[in-house]
Amino acid sequence: MELHIPKLIYLISKKPSLTAAEFAARWRAHGDLATRNPRWRHVALYSQCDVVDDVRHDGVGVVWYKSFAARAEGLAETTSQQIMEADEREIFSSLTSEVSFISEEPADFQHPDARAKVFRFVSKETEFGDSRDVGLMGDSIASSIRWVWNTVIDKEPALRGPRLWAGVEEWSFLTIDEALEARDVLVRSGVERDGAQVMAAVVNWLYPKTFAS
């Protein structure tokens, strides 16, 4: 297995006409549709994270690919992309390709018991600073069962939106209460400066089924 794998992350908002409950149901159906497409054989893991504390956004989608070659092969299957985008127009305020980025993650994937997360979307390269400082911040959240620094890599032509983020910090937790408490700690520490955004979310594992909640 490669030491690092590509990881697609998108921060999405629902169509205003949908309630939160309607959006959650439609997003799950959208995810089920995705896993039935031929291109899904290139995917290792997929989760939908329902944001619970941010009025600007409704969800964070995360797709782990088996390898960089698998990501490239999946992009070549344009029929699947057309099917997914037609469905996205009924759910999201923007296509996922307009609000996504590819990051790089160590190939140990996720903790299977994670049921909530805190994301910190970082808008400037300087926000990460010295990696030792970032690591100390991660360790300071005692209840976190996993922490990862998602480094954004070069923008792909398939992702049509502007590059909004330099990277994402990601903490995993056993409960949403732990995630909300950690979110409060992070916000009080001032990590939302310079355009960064911190949010807590409930994790819904959709693929593979053996990993799903």
N, C-alpha and C positions, 0 to 999 in steps of 0.2 A: 504494500500500500504506500502511496505517496505520503511524505512527511507533512505536507500541507495540501488542503483541498479547497476548491472554490465554494463559496457560500453566498447565495443570493439573498439579499435582505431588502424588503420594501416596507415603507411607512405609509399607510393608506388611510384615506377618509372615505366614508360611505356617501352615497347619494343622499341629499337632504330629504328626499321623499321617504326614505326608509327609517323605521324606528330602530333602536339598538337591537332589539330582539329579532326583528326581521333581517337586519344586516347579518347578525351572527348566523342565523339559519341559512341565508343565501351564500355566505362565505364558506360554510361547511360543505354545502352542495357544490360550490365552485371547486373546492379542494377535491371532493370525490370525483368530479369530472376530470380534473387534472391527472389524478392517479390512474385513470382509465385510458389516457392517451399513450400512443406508442413511445413518445419521447420520455415517458416516466421511467423507462428501464435504466436511464442514465442517472437517476436520483437515488441517493442513499437514505435520506431522512427529510421529513417535512413537518413543520409545525405552524399553526396559526395562533397568534397571541392577541387576546382581546384586551385592549388598553382600558383601564378602569379609572384613570385619574387625570385625563388630559382632554380638554374640550377641542383641541386642534386636530386630533387624530383618533382613529377608531381601532386600528389594528397594526400589528407588525407581522409580516409573513417572512418565514425563514426556510430556505431550501438548500440542503447540502447535496452537492454532486459527488459522484464516486471518484472523479478525477477531473483534471483540466481537459483531458481529451474527451471525457464523457460530456462535459458542458458544451464543448464545440460540436459534438455529434448531435446533441439535443437541439441546438440552435439551427441545425441544418434541416430539421423537420418542420417546415413552414406550415403545413396543414394543421398540425396541432396548435401552433401559435394563433392561427386565424380562428380556430374554434374557441380558444381561451379568451381572446380579445373580444369576441362577440358577446361572451357571457359577462366579461368584466364591465362592459358598457352599461349593463343593467344593474350593477352593484356599486361600483366605485366612482368617485368623482374624477379620477384620472386612471388611465391604463397603468398597470403595474410596471410596464417597460419605461414609463415616464417618471417613475418615482423609485426605481430600484438601483442598486449598485452591487457590484461583485466585490467580496472581501476574501481574505485568505485566513484559514483557521487551521491550527494543528489538528491532525487527523485522528483525534480521539473522540470526536463527536460529542454527544451530550450525556448528561446524567439521566438515566431512565426514570428516576423518581422526581425530577423537576416538575413542579406543577404551577410555578409562577416565576416571573423574571422582572428584573429592572434593566431597562435600556438607557444608556446615555449616548445620544446622537451628538457628535462633535463636528462643528462646522469649520474649524480651523486646524491646520497641522500643528500649530504651536500649542493647542489645547492639550495634546497628549504629553508634550514635554519629555522629560527623562523617564524612560520605562520603569526605572526603580520607583519613582514617585507613584506611577500608575499602579504598580504592583502593591505598594503599601496601602493605597486607597482600597484596592480589592480585598486585601487581607483584613482591613478594618471592619468589614461587614461580617461579623462573626457567624451569623446564621446562614451565610451563603454556602451552597454545596459545590459551586463551580463558578469560576470567573474566567472570562476570555476577552481579549482585546482583538477586535475585528479590524484589520488594516485594509482600507479600501485600495484596490489595485486599479490599473489603468482602465479607463472607461471603454466598454465594448460598443461597437456600432449598433448592436441590437437594442441597447438601452438608450432611449431617445431623449430622455430628459436631461436637464443640467446636472452637473455633479454638485450636489448640495452638501455632502458630508465628507469629512476627511476620514472618519472612522466611527466605530461604535464600541462602547464598553457594554458588557453583558454579564449580569449576575443571575444565577439560578437559585431558587429557593423551594422548600418543601410545601409552603403555604403562601397564599396571597397576603395574609396578615404580616408575615415576615418580610415579604417584598415591599409592602407599603411602609413598614417601619424603616427599612433600609433606604427607600426612596426619600423619606423625610430627612434621614441623616445626611444623605448626599446633597439634598437641596440646601439644607442649613449650612453645609460646608462651602457653599458658593460655586459648585461645579456647573451651574447653568449660565455662567457668565459667557460673554462673547458669542451668543447665539446657540449655545449647546442646549439640548432639551433632554430632560430626565422624565421617565414615565414607568409605571408599574403595569404589569399585564398578567392575565391568566393564560397559562399554556395549554393548548389543545394539540396533542400529537395525532396527526392524521396518517402518517406513513413512516415505517411499515406498521402493519396492524399489530404485530407483536410488541411494538413499542408504544402504541397508542394507549391513552387512558380510557 
